[in-house]
Amino acid sequence: MPGAVKASRREPLTRERVFRAAIELADEEGLEGLTMRRLAERLSVEAMSIYHHVRGKDAVLSGALELVYADVTAEAAAEPAPPTEGWRPLLRQRILVARRILLRHPWAPRALETHGVMTRSLATWVDGNIAAMRSGGLSYDLIHHAMHTLGSRQWGFSQELILADSSDAKVDPEAAAAMAPWMPHVIEMLQDVVHDDPDSIIGWCDDQAEFEFALDVLLDGIEARR
C-alpha cells in the first residue's frame, strides 16, 4: 500500500547473538543474574526460542567464554610487538591483554572454573602461550611445569579478581591496635610500607601492580630454569 510504513524486521536469533547477550547480562548482573528467563527477556524472545540454538545455561556459558577468549586472542594479535624481543616479554604481554579483557567480565573466572569446557578459542589461547615459550627455546618439560606455575595468571585472572573489592575498605584503629600484640611482623611491615608510601592505608593494595609483580617473579624464575 502506497505510503504505508514497513514493519521493522526483527533481528534473527543466532547462537552468537545469544552468547553476546549472555555476556552483557552477566557483566551487569553476575552469574546469578544470568538465567534463561532473563536472557530471553533481553533478547525479546520466548525462552524456548533460545533452546533451539543452545541446550541450556551450561551451553550458554561455554559459548560466552568462547567469545570472551576469541576477543582475548584477537586483541593480543592486534597489540604492537613488545619493545624487547624474547619469549618473556611476549608471554607477559599476552597475559596482560587477557587480564585487561577479563576485568571487563568479572564473572568469567568463576564460569571457567565451574562451567567452562575447553572451547576452540580457549585451546588456541593455551597453544599460543606454549608457542611463545617454545620460541624462546624452553623445553616442553619446562613449559609443562611453567603452565602449572603460572596457573590462572596465564588465563588473565588470579584469585584476587573474584574477591570483593577492597578499595573502599575502612580500618578501625582500635581494632587494629588490639590485634597488634598478635601480629608484630604485620604491623612492622605496614609501618615500613607507609614510610615508603605515606598515602597508603590498610587495603591500599593496587591489584594490577600486585598481579604484575607476581607475574614477573614467575617469569623470572622460569627464565632462570631455562
Buried (B, 14 or more C-beta within 10 A) or exposed (E): EEEEEEEEEEEEBEBEBBBBBBBBBBBEEEBEEBBBEBBBBBBEBEBEEBEEBBEEBBBBBBBBBBBBBBBBBEBBEEEEEBEEEBBBBBBBBBBBBBBBBBBEBBBBBBBBEEBBEEBEBBEBBBEBBBBBBEEBEBEEEBBEBBBEBBEBBBBBBBEEBBEEEEEEEEEEEEEBEEEEEEEEEEBEEBEEBBEEEEEEEBEBBEBEEEBBEBBEEBBEEBBEEB
